[in-house]
Amino acid sequence: MAINKVYRRVLTIAGSDSGGGAGIQADLKTIAANGCYGMSVITALTAQNTLGVTAIHAVPVEFVAAQMEAVLSDIGVDAVKIGMLFSPELIRTVAENLRKFNIRTIVLDPVMVAQSGDKLLQDEAIDALKQHLIPMAALITPNLPEASVLLGRDTFTHAAIEQAAVELAAMGCANVLIKGGHLEGGDSNDCLYLGKQGRTVILPGERIATRNNHGTGCTLSSAIAAFIARGAGIEDAVRLAKDYITGAIRAGAEYTIGHGHGPVHHFFRFF
């Protein structure tokens, strides 16, 4: 029998969420829901549920490198999504291995700030992110607190977001998506800056009333990577992913799970 089918392959490099709503678990659900074959490189284990994180166990950097070598040397990838990387050493190791295999279809979700506003990375790790990974990425997807940390100033106004996206692109990343979920008001508009075209696109979004918003950033960035793996350009991939996350949030709002902030419904198109 002739073998004539191939998968669109997406690798997620991120931490594990034992509660299933964010991190590796959300990424793999999203990748599958959007028609791709998902693989994982786990950077940390967390004891986590809808109420929060109770413990974190970091994976040794050498073992992260071994996971990357195993996947990239055999299966290969069409796109890579990167989530939170907790140390400068880990950031450098991930960047070195991506360069080794000449991978450029990278969606970087620079997870640095918790929903509480607390910084999750030390300054040294943020500097390493700017130096080693941001210039390699095809797209970075910071929210407003993360954009503020990267730029060292407040970006929490509609007027400031477009300029912030341009300045972030100057760090070496061709394209920047700043997520507007932290803006005040009834809308949740995102700003996409396409560096090669020098063009800014405002992507309207509705603000859905729900407490089930855990893992939205992970889900969006993974969906973008999946659509890139399937051949979409950056703007189309972002638009398709935004439609997907909006549907997942809206469907997830109807469910009750746990006692805190539940997940979005990653498989709302299927059940």
PyRosetta script that sets phi, psi and omega in degrees:
from pyrosetta import init, pose_from_sequence

init()
pose = pose_from_sequence("MAINKVYRRVLTIAGSDSGGGAGIQADLKTIAANGCYGMSVITALTAQNTLGVTAIHAVPVEFVAAQMEAVLSDIGVDAVKIGMLFSPELIRTVAENLRKFNIRTIVLDPVMVAQSGDKLLQDEAIDALKQHLIPMAALITPNLPEASVLLGRDTFTHAAIEQAAVELAAMGCANVLIKGGHLEGGDSNDCLYLGKQGRTVILPGERIATRNNHGTGCTLSSAIAAFIARGAGIEDAVRLAKDYITGAIRAGAEYTIGHGHGPVHHFFRFF")
pose.set_psi(1, 130.4)
pose.set_omega(1, -179.8)
pose.set_phi(2, -74.4)
pose.set_psi(2, 138.4)
pose.set_omega(2, 176.5)
pose.set_phi(3, -99.8)
pose.set_psi(3, 110.2)
pose.set_omega(3, -173.3)
pose.set_phi(4, -127.9)
pose.set_psi(4, 11.9)
pose.set_omega(4, 178.9)
pose.set_phi(5, -113.6)
pose.set_psi(5, 144.8)
pose.set_omega(5, 175.6)
pose.set_phi(6, -131.1)
pose.set_psi(6, 150.2)
pose.set_omega(6, 175.3)
pose.set_phi(7, -85.5)
pose.set_psi(7, 152.5)
pose.set_omega(7, 163.6)
pose.set_phi(8, -86.0)
pose.set_psi(8, 121.1)
pose.set_omega(8, -166.7)
pose.set_phi(9, -105.6)
pose.set_psi(9, 129.1)
pose.set_omega(9, 178.1)
pose.set_phi(10, -127.6)
pose.set_psi(10, 128.0)
pose.set_omega(10, 177.6)
pose.set_phi(11, -105.7)
pose.set_psi(11, 129.9)
pose.set_omega(11, 173.0)
pose.set_phi(12, -108.4)
pose.set_psi(12, 130.6)
pose.set_omega(12, 177.8)
pose.set_phi(13, -114.1)
pose.set_psi(13, 105.8)
pose.set_omega(13, -171.2)
pose.set_phi(14, -167.5)
pose.set_psi(14, -178.0)
pose.set_omega(14, 177.3)
pose.set_phi(15, -89.3)
pose.set_psi(15, 159.3)
pose.set_omega(15, 178.7)
pose.set_phi(16, -90.1)
pose.set_psi(16, 138.4)
pose.set_omega(16, 175.3)
pose.set_phi(17, -113.2)
pose.set_psi(17, 108.2)
pose.set_omega(17, -177.6)
pose.set_phi(18, -62.4)
pose.set_psi(18, -22.2)
pose.set_omega(18, 177.7)
pose.set_phi(19, -80.2)
pose.set_psi(19, -10.0)
pose.set_omega(19, 172.9)
pose.set_phi(20, 83.4)
pose.set_psi(20, -0.7)
pose.set_omega(20, -173.4)
pose.set_phi(21, -93.0)
pose.set_psi(21, -21.6)
pose.set_omega(21, -176.0)
pose.set_phi(22, -138.2)
pose.set_psi(22, -170.6)
pose.set_omega(22, 175.1)
pose.set_phi(23, 58.5)
pose.set_psi(23, -148.7)
pose.set_omega(23, -176.5)
pose.set_phi(24, -53.6)
pose.set_psi(24, -42.8)
pose.set_omega(24, -176.4)
pose.set_phi(25, -64.1)
pose.set_psi(25, -45.5)
pose.set_omega(25, 177.6)
pose.set_phi(26, -64.8)
pose.set_psi(26, -39.2)
pose.set_omega(26, -179.4)
pose.set_phi(27, -61.2)
pose.set_psi(27, -48.3)
pose.set_omega(27, -177.4)
pose.set_phi(28, -65.8)
pose.set_psi(28, -37.9)
pose.set_omega(28, 175.6)
pose.set_phi(29, -61.6)
pose.set_psi(29, -45.2)
pose.set_omega(29, -178.1)
pose.set_phi(30, -64.4)
pose.set_psi(30, -45.3)
pose.set_omega(30, -179.7)
pose.set_phi(31, -59.5)
pose.set_psi(31, -45.4)
pose.set_omega(31, 179.1)
pose.set_phi(32, -65.9)
pose.set_psi(32, -42.6)
pose.set_omega(32, -178.1)
pose.set_phi(33, -63.4)
pose.set_psi(33, -22.5)
pose.set_omega(33, -179.4)
pose.set_phi(34, -109.0)
pose.set_psi(34, 26.6)
pose.set_omega(34, 164.8)
pose.set_phi(35, 81.9)
pose.set_psi(35, 23.5)
pose.set_omega(35, -179.0)
pose.set_phi(36, -124.3)
pose.set_psi(36, 166.0)
pose.set_omega(36, 177.6)
pose.set_phi(37, -95.0)
pose.set_psi(37, 119.1)
pose.set_omega(37, -175.4)
pose.set_phi(38, -97.5)
pose.set_psi(38, 140.6)
pose.set_omega(38, 174.8)
pose.set_phi(39, -130.9)
pose.set_psi(39, 161.7)
pose.set_omega(39, -174.7)
pose.set_phi(40, -137.9)
pose.set_psi(40, 145.2)
pose.set_omega(40, 165.5)
pose.set_phi(41, -121.8)
pose.set_psi(41, 112.5)
pose.set_omega(41, -174.1)
pose.set_phi(42, -91.3)
pose.set_psi(42, 124.7)
pose.set_omega(42, -177.3)
pose.set_phi(43, -98.2)
pose.set_psi(43, -19.6)
pose.set_omega(43, -179.9)
pose.set_phi(44, -161.6)
pose.set_psi(44, 151.5)
pose.set_omega(44, 172.6)
pose.set_phi(45, -106.0)
pose.set_psi(45, 138.5)
pose.set_omega(45, 176.7)
pose.set_phi(46, -124.7)
pose.set_psi(46, 145.8)
pose.set_omega(46, 165.8)
pose.set_phi(47, -94.6)
pose.set_psi(47, 108.9)
pose.set_omega(47, -165.6)
pose.set_phi(48, -148.8)
pose.set_psi(48, 146.6)
pose.set_omega(48, 173.9)
pose.set_phi(49, -145.1)
pose.set_psi(49, -162.4)
pose.set_omega(49, -176.9)
pose.set_phi(50, -71.3)
pose.set_psi(50, -14.5)
pose.set_omega(50, -178.5)
pose.set_phi(51, -92.5)
pose.set_psi(51, -19.8)
pose.set_omega(51, 178.8)
pose.set_phi(52, 148.0)
pose.set_psi(52, -172.2)
pose.set_omega(52, -178.7)
pose.set_phi(53, -99.6)
pose.set_psi(53, 128.1)
pose.set_omega(53, -180.0)
pose.set_phi(54, -106.6)
pose.set_psi(54, -18.7)
pose.set_omega(54, 178.3)
pose.set_phi(55, -161.2)
pose.set_psi(55, 149.0)
pose.set_omega(55, 177.8)
pose.set_phi(56, -131.5)
pose.set_psi(56, 133.0)
pose.set_omega(56, 176.4)
pose.set_phi(57, -121.9)
pose.set_psi(57, 110.1)
pose.set_omega(57, -178.2)
pose.set_phi(58, -73.2)
pose.set_psi(58, 138.9)
pose.set_omega(58, 174.9)
pose.set_phi(59, -83.2)
pose.set_psi(59, 132.8)
pose.set_omega(59, 178.9)
pose.set_phi(60, -54.9)
pose.set_psi(60, 140.5)
pose.set_omega(60, -176.0)
pose.set_phi(61, -57.6)
pose.set_psi(61, -37.6)
pose.set_omega(61, -179.7)
pose.set_phi(62, -62.9)
pose.set_psi(62, -34.0)
pose.set_omega(62, -180.0)
pose.set_phi(63, -76.3)
pose.set_psi(63, -32.1)
pose.set_omega(63, 172.6)
pose.set_phi(64, -60.3)
pose.set_psi(64, -45.5)
pose.set_omega(64, 178.9)
pose.set_phi(65, -61.5)
pose.set_psi(65, -39.7)
pose.set_omega(65, 179.7)
pose.set_phi(66, -64.5)
pose.set_psi(66, -39.6)
pose.set_omega(66, 176.7)
pose.set_phi(67, -62.2)
pose.set_psi(67, -44.7)
pose.set_omega(67, 179.9)
pose.set_phi(68, -62.3)
pose.set_psi(68, -44.8)
pose.set_omega(68, 179.9)
pose.set_phi(69, -60.0)
pose.set_psi(69, -43.9)
pose.set_omega(69, -177.9)
pose.set_phi(70, -61.3)
pose.set_psi(70, -46.8)
pose.set_omega(70, -175.8)
pose.set_phi(71, -73.7)
pose.set_psi(71, -47.3)
pose.set_omega(71, -172.5)
pose.set_phi(72, -73.3)
pose.set_psi(72, -30.9)
pose.set_omega(72, -178.4)
pose.set_phi(73, -75.8)
pose.set_psi(73, -22.8)
pose.set_omega(73, -176.3)
pose.set_phi(74, -109.8)
pose.set_psi(74, -58.2)
pose.set_omega(74, -171.7)
pose.set_phi(75, -86.3)
pose.set_psi(75, -39.8)
pose.set_omega(75, -176.9)
pose.set_phi(76, 78.0)
pose.set_psi(76, 174.8)
pose.set_omega(76, -177.9)
pose.set_phi(77, -142.3)
pose.set_psi(77, 155.7)
pose.set_omega(77, 169.5)
pose.set_phi(78, -103.8)
pose.set_psi(78, -21.9)
pose.set_omega(78, 175.4)
pose.set_phi(79, -159.9)
pose.set_psi(79, 153.9)
pose.set_omega(79, 179.6)
pose.set_phi(80, -126.9)
pose.set_psi(80, 134.2)
pose.set_omega(80, 171.3)
pose.set_phi(81, -110.9)
pose.set_psi(81, 133.5)
pose.set_omega(81, 179.7)
pose.set_phi(82, -119.3)
pose.set_psi(82, 128.8)
pose.set_omega(82, 176.0)
pose.set_phi(83, -104.0)
pose.set_psi(83, -144.0)
pose.set_omega(83, -173.6)
pose.set_phi(84, -70.6)
pose.set_psi(84, 129.4)
pose.set_omega(84, 174.5)
pose.set_phi(85, -119.1)
pose.set_psi(85, 121.3)
pose.set_omega(85, -162.0)
pose.set_phi(86, -88.7)
pose.set_psi(86, -9.1)
pose.set_omega(86, -175.2)
pose.set_phi(87, -143.9)
pose.set_psi(87, 156.0)
pose.set_omega(87, 175.6)
pose.set_phi(88, -59.4)
pose.set_psi(88, -37.6)
pose.set_omega(88, -179.0)
pose.set_phi(89, -63.8)
pose.set_psi(89, -41.7)
pose.set_omega(89, 179.1)
pose.set_phi(90, -66.4)
pose.set_psi(90, -42.5)
pose.set_omega(90, 179.4)
pose.set_phi(91, -59.9)
pose.set_psi(91, -46.1)
pose.set_omega(91, 179.4)
pose.set_phi(92, -63.4)
pose.set_psi(92, -40.5)
pose.set_omega(92, -179.6)
pose.set_phi(93, -64.6)
pose.set_psi(93, -44.5)
pose.set_omega(93, 178.4)
pose.set_phi(94, -61.7)
pose.set_psi(94, -44.6)
pose.set_omega(94, -179.8)
pose.set_phi(95, -62.8)
pose.set_psi(95, -42.8)
pose.set_omega(95, -179.5)
pose.set_phi(96, -61.2)
pose.set_psi(96, -42.0)
pose.set_omega(96, -178.7)
pose.set_phi(97, -72.6)
pose.set_psi(97, -34.0)
pose.set_omega(97, 175.3)
pose.set_phi(98, -66.7)
pose.set_psi(98, -38.6)
pose.set_omega(98, 176.9)
pose.set_phi(99, -66.5)
pose.set_psi(99, -38.8)
pose.set_omega(99, -179.3)
pose.set_phi(100, -56.4)
pose.set_psi(100, -38.0)
pose.set_omega(100, -178.8)
pose.set_phi(101, -100.7)
pose.set_psi(101, 11.6)
pose.set_omega(101, 174.1)
pose.set_phi(102, 54.0)
pose.set_psi(102, 49.2)
pose.set_omega(102, -178.1)
pose.set_phi(103, -98.9)
pose.set_psi(103, 127.2)
pose.set_omega(103, -177.8)
pose.set_phi(104, -124.4)
pose.set_psi(104, -12.3)
pose.set_omega(104, 179.3)
pose.set_phi(105, -84.1)
pose.set_psi(105, 72.9)
pose.set_omega(105, -171.9)
pose.set_phi(106, -116.1)
pose.set_psi(106, 127.2)
pose.set_omega(106, 171.6)
pose.set_phi(107, -106.3)
pose.set_psi(107, 114.9)
pose.set_omega(107, -176.0)
pose.set_phi(108, -106.0)
pose.set_psi(108, 115.9)
pose.set_omega(108, 174.2)
pose.set_phi(109, -98.8)
pose.set_psi(109, 98.1)
pose.set_omega(109, -170.7)
pose.set_phi(110, -78.2)
pose.set_psi(110, 76.0)
pose.set_omega(110, -175.8)
pose.set_phi(111, -69.7)
pose.set_psi(111, 109.0)
pose.set_omega(111, -175.7)
pose.set_phi(112, -130.8)
pose.set_psi(112, -22.4)
pose.set_omega(112, -171.4)
pose.set_phi(113, -127.4)
pose.set_psi(113, 126.6)
pose.set_omega(113, 178.3)
pose.set_phi(114, -73.1)
pose.set_psi(114, 164.8)
pose.set_omega(114, 178.3)
pose.set_phi(115, -59.0)
pose.set_psi(115, -24.7)
pose.set_omega(115, 178.1)
pose.set_phi(116, -74.6)
pose.set_psi(116, -12.4)
pose.set_omega(116, -176.8)
pose.set_phi(117, 97.7)
pose.set_psi(117, -5.3)
pose.set_omega(117, 179.9)
pose.set_phi(118, -75.0)
pose.set_psi(118, 139.9)
pose.set_omega(118, 176.6)
pose.set_phi(119, -72.8)
pose.set_psi(119, 134.6)
pose.set_omega(119, -179.2)
pose.set_phi(120, -98.8)
pose.set_psi(120, -12.2)
pose.set_omega(120, -179.5)
pose.set_phi(121, -122.2)
pose.set_psi(121, 146.0)
pose.set_omega(121, 173.4)
pose.set_phi(122, -74.2)
pose.set_psi(122, 161.9)
pose.set_omega(122, -178.6)
pose.set_phi(123, -58.6)
pose.set_psi(123, -34.9)
pose.set_omega(123, -179.7)
pose.set_phi(124, -63.4)
pose.set_psi(124, -37.9)
pose.set_omega(124, 179.3)
pose.set_phi(125, -70.5)
pose.set_psi(125, -37.2)
pose.set_omega(125, 177.7)
pose.set_phi(126, -63.9)
pose.set_psi(126, -41.9)
pose.set_omega(126, 177.1)
pose.set_phi(127, -62.4)
pose.set_psi(127, -40.9)
pose.set_omega(127, 178.8)
pose.set_phi(128, -64.7)
pose.set_psi(128, -37.5)
pose.set_omega(128, 177.3)
pose.set_phi(129, -60.5)
pose.set_psi(129, -46.0)
pose.set_omega(129, 179.3)
pose.set_phi(130, -62.8)
pose.set_psi(130, -39.1)
pose.set_omega(130, -174.5)
pose.set_phi(131, -79.5)
pose.set_psi(131, -41.5)
pose.set_omega(131, -167.8)
pose.set_phi(132, -104.0)
pose.set_psi(132, -37.8)
pose.set_omega(132, -171.2)
pose.set_phi(133, -105.7)
pose.set_psi(133, -41.2)
pose.set_omega(133, -178.2)
pose.set_phi(134, -56.8)
pose.set_psi(134, -42.9)
pose.set_omega(134, 179.2)
pose.set_phi(135, -65.9)
pose.set_psi(135, -18.9)
pose.set_omega(135, -179.5)
pose.set_phi(136, -86.1)
pose.set_psi(136, -19.9)
pose.set_omega(136, -168.9)
pose.set_phi(137, -77.6)
pose.set_psi(137, 146.2)
pose.set_omega(137, 170.9)
pose.set_phi(138, -79.0)
pose.set_psi(138, -27.1)
pose.set_omega(138, -179.7)
pose.set_phi(139, -155.0)
pose.set_psi(139, 137.0)
pose.set_omega(139, 168.5)
pose.set_phi(140, -114.3)
pose.set_psi(140, 148.8)
pose.set_omega(140, -172.0)
pose.set_phi(141, -129.0)
pose.set_psi(141, 59.7)
pose.set_omega(141, 179.6)
pose.set_phi(142, -73.5)
pose.set_psi(142, 150.2)
pose.set_omega(142, 166.1)
pose.set_phi(143, -85.8)
pose.set_psi(143, -177.7)
pose.set_omega(143, -175.0)
pose.set_phi(144, -64.7)
pose.set_psi(144, -44.3)
pose.set_omega(144, 176.1)
pose.set_phi(145, -59.6)
pose.set_psi(145, -38.9)
pose.set_omega(145, -179.7)
pose.set_phi(146, -69.7)
pose.set_psi(146, -39.5)
pose.set_omega(146, 175.3)
pose.set_phi(147, -61.4)
pose.set_psi(147, -38.7)
pose.set_omega(147, 178.9)
pose.set_phi(148, -64.3)
pose.set_psi(148, -40.7)
pose.set_omega(148, 178.5)
pose.set_phi(149, -65.1)
pose.set_psi(149, -44.3)
pose.set_omega(149, -178.3)
pose.set_phi(150, -63.5)
pose.set_psi(150, -36.5)
pose.set_omega(150, -176.8)
pose.set_phi(151, -93.1)
pose.set_psi(151, -14.5)
pose.set_omega(151, -179.8)
pose.set_phi(152, 74.4)
pose.set_psi(152, 24.7)
pose.set_omega(152, 178.4)
pose.set_phi(153, -158.3)
pose.set_psi(153, 167.3)
pose.set_omega(153, -178.5)
pose.set_phi(154, -72.3)
pose.set_psi(154, 135.2)
pose.set_omega(154, 176.1)
pose.set_phi(155, -125.6)
pose.set_psi(155, 23.4)
pose.set_omega(155, -168.7)
pose.set_phi(156, -87.8)
pose.set_psi(156, 40.7)
pose.set_omega(156, 173.3)
pose.set_phi(157, -135.8)
pose.set_psi(157, 155.4)
pose.set_omega(157, 178.7)
pose.set_phi(158, -59.0)
pose.set_psi(158, -40.3)
pose.set_omega(158, -176.4)
pose.set_phi(159, -68.1)
pose.set_psi(159, -31.9)
pose.set_omega(159, -175.2)
pose.set_phi(160, -81.1)
pose.set_psi(160, -20.8)
pose.set_omega(160, -171.6)
pose.set_phi(161, -66.0)
pose.set_psi(161, -45.2)
pose.set_omega(161, -177.7)
pose.set_phi(162, -62.6)
pose.set_psi(162, -43.4)
pose.set_omega(162, 177.6)
pose.set_phi(163, -65.2)
pose.set_psi(163, -37.6)
pose.set_omega(163, 178.3)
pose.set_phi(164, -62.6)
pose.set_psi(164, -40.6)
pose.set_omega(164, 179.2)
pose.set_phi(165, -62.5)
pose.set_psi(165, -41.4)
pose.set_omega(165, 178.5)
pose.set_phi(166, -63.5)
pose.set_psi(166, -43.1)
pose.set_omega(166, -178.9)
pose.set_phi(167, -67.7)
pose.set_psi(167, -36.3)
pose.set_omega(167, 177.2)
pose.set_phi(168, -66.6)
pose.set_psi(168, -38.1)
pose.set_omega(168, 177.9)
pose.set_phi(169, -62.4)
pose.set_psi(169, -30.1)
pose.set_omega(169, 179.0)
pose.set_phi(170, -66.4)
pose.set_psi(170, -14.0)
pose.set_omega(170, 175.9)
pose.set_phi(171, -75.3)
pose.set_psi(171, -4.6)
pose.set_omega(171, 174.7)
pose.set_phi(172, 119.1)
pose.set_psi(172, -9.7)
pose.set_omega(172, 178.7)
pose.set_phi(173, -86.6)
pose.set_psi(173, 132.2)
pose.set_omega(173, -174.2)
pose.set_phi(174, -65.7)
pose.set_psi(174, -34.3)
pose.set_omega(174, -173.4)
pose.set_phi(175, -137.0)
pose.set_psi(175, 145.3)
pose.set_omega(175, -176.3)
pose.set_phi(176, -134.7)
pose.set_psi(176, 130.1)
pose.set_omega(176, 172.6)
pose.set_phi(177, -115.9)
pose.set_psi(177, 110.8)
pose.set_omega(177, 175.4)
pose.set_phi(178, -96.9)
pose.set_psi(178, 121.3)
pose.set_omega(178, -176.9)
pose.set_phi(179, -84.7)
pose.set_psi(179, 132.4)
pose.set_omega(179, -172.7)
pose.set_phi(180, -98.1)
pose.set_psi(180, 20.6)
pose.set_omega(180, -176.4)
pose.set_phi(181, -62.4)
pose.set_psi(181, -22.6)
pose.set_omega(181, -179.0)
pose.set_phi(182, -89.3)
pose.set_psi(182, -1.4)
pose.set_omega(182, 176.5)
pose.set_phi(183, -69.2)
pose.set_psi(183, 148.5)
pose.set_omega(183, 175.2)
pose.set_phi(184, -80.3)
pose.set_psi(184, 151.1)
pose.set_omega(184, 178.8)
pose.set_phi(185, 115.7)
pose.set_psi(185, -178.5)
pose.set_omega(185, -174.2)
pose.set_phi(186, -83.8)
pose.set_psi(186, -14.7)
pose.set_omega(186, -178.2)
pose.set_phi(187, -100.0)
pose.set_psi(187, 159.3)
pose.set_omega(187, 176.4)
pose.set_phi(188, -131.7)
pose.set_psi(188, 64.2)
pose.set_omega(188, -174.5)
pose.set_phi(189, -79.8)
pose.set_psi(189, 141.4)
pose.set_omega(189, 176.4)
pose.set_phi(190, -106.6)
pose.set_psi(190, 156.5)
pose.set_omega(190, 179.9)
pose.set_phi(191, -120.4)
pose.set_psi(191, 118.7)
pose.set_omega(191, 178.0)
pose.set_phi(192, -108.2)
pose.set_psi(192, 122.4)
pose.set_omega(192, 175.8)
pose.set_phi(193, -108.2)
pose.set_psi(193, 121.7)
pose.set_omega(193, 179.7)
pose.set_phi(194, -99.9)
pose.set_psi(194, 101.5)
pose.set_omega(194, -168.4)
pose.set_phi(195, -63.5)
pose.set_psi(195, -42.8)
pose.set_omega(195, -177.4)
pose.set_phi(196, -65.4)
pose.set_psi(196, -30.0)
pose.set_omega(196, 179.0)
pose.set_phi(197, -92.9)
pose.set_psi(197, -11.7)
pose.set_omega(197, -176.1)
pose.set_phi(198, 59.8)
pose.set_psi(198, 37.9)
pose.set_omega(198, -172.0)
pose.set_phi(199, -124.1)
pose.set_psi(199, 138.4)
pose.set_omega(199, 177.1)
pose.set_phi(200, -108.9)
pose.set_psi(200, 134.9)
pose.set_omega(200, 179.0)
pose.set_phi(201, -122.3)
pose.set_psi(201, 123.9)
pose.set_omega(201, 173.9)
pose.set_phi(202, -93.4)
pose.set_psi(202, 123.8)
pose.set_omega(202, -176.9)
pose.set_phi(203, -106.8)
pose.set_psi(203, 106.1)
pose.set_omega(203, -177.9)
pose.set_phi(204, -63.3)
pose.set_psi(204, 147.8)
pose.set_omega(204, 177.3)
pose.set_phi(205, -150.4)
pose.set_psi(205, 142.0)
pose.set_omega(205, 178.0)
pose.set_phi(206, -87.1)
pose.set_psi(206, 147.7)
pose.set_omega(206, 176.3)
pose.set_phi(207, -94.6)
pose.set_psi(207, 112.6)
pose.set_omega(207, -175.6)
pose.set_phi(208, -93.7)
pose.set_psi(208, 128.5)
pose.set_omega(208, -179.8)
pose.set_phi(209, -74.7)
pose.set_psi(209, 110.1)
pose.set_omega(209, -180.0)
pose.set_phi(210, -163.3)
pose.set_psi(210, 150.8)
pose.set_omega(210, 171.0)
pose.set_phi(211, -95.7)
pose.set_psi(211, -5.9)
pose.set_omega(211, -178.7)
pose.set_phi(212, -91.6)
pose.set_psi(212, 72.7)
pose.set_omega(212, -177.2)
pose.set_phi(213, -123.1)
pose.set_psi(213, 18.5)
pose.set_omega(213, 179.5)
pose.set_phi(214, -73.5)
pose.set_psi(214, 128.6)
pose.set_omega(214, 175.6)
pose.set_phi(215, 85.0)
pose.set_psi(215, 15.0)
pose.set_omega(215, -178.2)
pose.set_phi(216, -65.4)
pose.set_psi(216, -39.5)
pose.set_omega(216, -179.9)
pose.set_phi(217, -66.7)
pose.set_psi(217, -43.3)
pose.set_omega(217, 176.7)
pose.set_phi(218, -59.3)
pose.set_psi(218, -44.6)
pose.set_omega(218, -176.9)
pose.set_phi(219, -64.9)
pose.set_psi(219, -44.8)
pose.set_omega(219, -179.4)
pose.set_phi(220, -62.3)
pose.set_psi(220, -48.8)
pose.set_omega(220, -177.3)
pose.set_phi(221, -65.0)
pose.set_psi(221, -36.5)
pose.set_omega(221, 177.7)
pose.set_phi(222, -67.9)
pose.set_psi(222, -38.0)
pose.set_omega(222, 177.6)
pose.set_phi(223, -64.8)
pose.set_psi(223, -41.0)
pose.set_omega(223, 177.1)
pose.set_phi(224, -60.1)
pose.set_psi(224, -46.1)
pose.set_omega(224, 179.1)
pose.set_phi(225, -60.2)
pose.set_psi(225, -39.2)
pose.set_omega(225, 179.4)
pose.set_phi(226, -63.8)
pose.set_psi(226, -43.4)
pose.set_omega(226, -179.4)
pose.set_phi(227, -70.4)
pose.set_psi(227, -33.3)
pose.set_omega(227, 173.6)
pose.set_phi(228, -64.0)
pose.set_psi(228, -42.6)
pose.set_omega(228, 178.6)
pose.set_phi(229, -60.7)
pose.set_psi(229, -30.1)
pose.set_omega(229, 179.4)
pose.set_phi(230, -84.8)
pose.set_psi(230, 1.0)
pose.set_omega(230, 172.2)
pose.set_phi(231, 108.7)
pose.set_psi(231, 1.1)
pose.set_omega(231, -179.2)
pose.set_phi(232, -75.7)
pose.set_psi(232, 148.4)
pose.set_omega(232, 170.9)
pose.set_phi(233, -72.1)
pose.set_psi(233, 171.6)
pose.set_omega(233, -174.8)
pose.set_phi(234, -58.7)
pose.set_psi(234, -49.9)
pose.set_omega(234, -176.2)
pose.set_phi(235, -63.3)
pose.set_psi(235, -44.5)
pose.set_omega(235, 179.7)
pose.set_phi(236, -65.2)
pose.set_psi(236, -40.1)
pose.set_omega(236, -179.9)
pose.set_phi(237, -62.7)
pose.set_psi(237, -40.9)
pose.set_omega(237, 179.2)
pose.set_phi(238, -66.6)
pose.set_psi(238, -43.2)
pose.set_omega(238, 179.7)
pose.set_phi(239, -63.1)
pose.set_psi(239, -44.6)
pose.set_omega(239, 179.6)
pose.set_phi(240, -64.3)
pose.set_psi(240, -41.0)
pose.set_omega(240, 179.4)
pose.set_phi(241, -67.5)
pose.set_psi(241, -36.7)
pose.set_omega(241, 178.4)
pose.set_phi(242, -66.0)
pose.set_psi(242, -39.2)
pose.set_omega(242, 175.0)
pose.set_phi(243, -61.2)
pose.set_psi(243, -42.1)
pose.set_omega(243, -179.2)
pose.set_phi(244, -64.2)
pose.set_psi(244, -49.4)
pose.set_omega(244, -176.8)
pose.set_phi(245, -66.4)
pose.set_psi(245, -33.3)
pose.set_omega(245, 176.9)
pose.set_phi(246, -63.1)
pose.set_psi(246, -44.6)
pose.set_omega(246, 177.6)
pose.set_phi(247, -64.9)
pose.set_psi(247, -37.5)
pose.set_omega(247, -179.5)
pose.set_phi(248, -68.7)
pose.set_psi(248, -37.9)
pose.set_omega(248, 177.8)
pose.set_phi(249, -68.2)
pose.set_psi(249, -45.3)
pose.set_omega(249, -178.0)
pose.set_phi(250, -61.8)
pose.set_psi(250, -45.0)
pose.set_omega(250, -179.8)
pose.set_phi(251, -68.7)
pose.set_psi(251, -39.0)
pose.set_omega(251, -178.8)
pose.set_phi(252, -67.0)
pose.set_psi(252, -24.9)
pose.set_omega(252, -179.5)
pose.set_phi(253, -63.2)
pose.set_psi(253, -20.2)
pose.set_omega(253, -176.9)
pose.set_phi(254, -84.8)
pose.set_psi(254, -5.5)
pose.set_omega(254, -174.7)
pose.set_phi(255, -105.3)
pose.set_psi(255, 155.3)
pose.set_omega(255, 170.7)
pose.set_phi(256, -118.8)
pose.set_psi(256, 125.2)
pose.set_omega(256, 177.5)
pose.set_phi(257, -149.7)
pose.set_psi(257, 128.9)
pose.set_omega(257, -177.9)
pose.set_phi(258, 70.4)
pose.set_psi(258, -169.6)
pose.set_omega(258, -176.2)
pose.set_phi(259, -115.6)
pose.set_psi(259, 6.4)
pose.set_omega(259, -178.4)
pose.set_phi(260, -130.3)
pose.set_psi(260, -133.3)
pose.set_omega(260, -179.7)
pose.set_phi(261, -86.9)
pose.set_psi(261, 109.2)
pose.set_omega(261, -178.2)
pose.set_phi(262, -81.1)
pose.set_psi(262, 179.4)
pose.set_omega(262, -178.1)
pose.set_phi(263, -86.3)
pose.set_psi(263, 169.7)
pose.set_omega(263, 167.2)
pose.set_phi(264, -78.6)
pose.set_psi(264, 169.7)
pose.set_omega(264, -178.9)
pose.set_phi(265, -95.7)
pose.set_psi(265, 93.2)
pose.set_omega(265, -174.0)
pose.set_phi(266, -64.0)
pose.set_psi(266, -27.8)
pose.set_omega(266, -176.3)
pose.set_phi(267, -110.5)
pose.set_psi(267, 35.7)
pose.set_omega(267, -176.5)
pose.set_phi(268, -63.2)
pose.set_psi(268, -23.3)
pose.set_omega(268, 179.6)
pose.set_phi(269, -79.1)
pose.set_psi(269, -9.9)
pose.set_omega(269, -175.9)
pose.set_phi(270, -112.7)
pose.set_psi(270, -33.0)
pose.set_omega(270, 177.8)
pose.set_phi(271, -155.2)
pose.dump_pdb("model.pdb")
